[in-house]
Amino acid sequence: MISAYINEGVTIKTIVDLHSHTTFSDGDMQPGELVGYASELGLKALSITDHDTVEGLDIAEKECEGRGIEFIPGIEFTTKLDIPQMELHILGYGFDREDTELLKKTDEARNNAFKYARKVCSMLESYDWTIDYSVLENASGILTKHDICTSVLKGDITNYDFHNEWLGENSRFYVEIEKFKAEEAIRTIHEAGGKAICAHLLRSLDMFGSTQMLSTVAGSLIHGGIDGFEVFYGNSTKKQIETMYNICRKHDLLMTGGSDFHGHARKGRCSLGGYNTYGINYNQQRLIDMLRIKRTGIGSFTESANKERVLQKV
């Protein structure tokens, strides 16, 4: 039951961050730098969840081993929903990073990102923006919107403001990137032995003006085998956390927490390990134990026999 790893009204230090990014996607720190920073903050467990790539995981794992930090292999797949039509991020944890089908998906995502960058750069140049293509050519991992923003010679305009005006979902210049469906990402993660968690669902729904669809989307994901939701996310409000907490509690799903850290001084982002909990604190070590268990099939983790051996009352 959920009470096995949730303690209400108890204040404890955050020692686990399950959502962070490096230079292998749209973060500012290299994997080794990020792990070093996590060590300075006293984190005991860390997951690097770069967008659609696993390329930085080996470096991070080796650095974690040297610093005594438990490393949880992670990824954040960029996917789509049909109802409503929106982008949705699916986090994967504890999977086999050499799984053939998973690597096919990351290759597909890399190709989609390349085609997207080509279309966006062409659009920007049509509006007389100058692009430093060496930035894109030297990018690690997968090309992201952050790389494109950095490559544009834009004077004093920040990446944040440029993204919102030219690349954001609400921009009149918005270019769609090809994505695969959320259920494909869930299935791929499961077949690679991992757990699939929906990232910042309320934030995603709000970005696409679809918060009224929460019950429908959450129900569809649960039906599709999602193992849990990112309840404790970044700068979430108390109401947002309570909403996702209640969904997980009702359906006996995993609850995870993460900062979505991209680097220092990123506008709108919280610090590594600094995500909000508002006094609802989960047994973080017990959660890590759950994520460490390898899947043996593609059914939901909440239906597996393994779960009963881990979920015990505290």
Disulfide bonds with the S-S distance in Angstrom:
none
